[in-house]
Amino acid sequence: MSVRSRKLVRLFFASLFIIGSVVVWLAFGQHGFIHLYRVGKERQACEQRIKKLVEENQALFDEIQRLRTDPEYVEHVVRKELGFVRENEIIYRFQETKKPETGPVEDGKDNTSRKGGKQ
């Protein structure tokens, strides 16, 4: 190999190394493409959260306006959340009954628990 061709090979590998280093730096560097992708994903998540919070804020604002202007809604909220009743009004409270638990079926028998102790 001649001196000139060796210099060209060296120049080729040196330029390949420099170009490779720049590509690696652009991809993985502090402000590289991967970082930009992550920041973009984070920004998108933040925008979705902001949109959700704006909707929630608007719903709360609407409820405040309704509480200020709608006496029937105020009465509904007071009755529901504070348990208030009108004068001469009777509240009936019923206990919830539990449904019988059913177990796995073994040997063709239903293992539903019944009162009386027999199955």
Secondary structure, DSSP 8 states (H G I E B T S, - for coil): --HHHHHHHHHHHHHHHHHHHHHHHHHHSTTSHHHHHHHHHHHHHHHHHHHHHHHHHHHHHHHHHHHHH-HHHHHHHHHHHH----TT-----------------BTTB-----TTS--
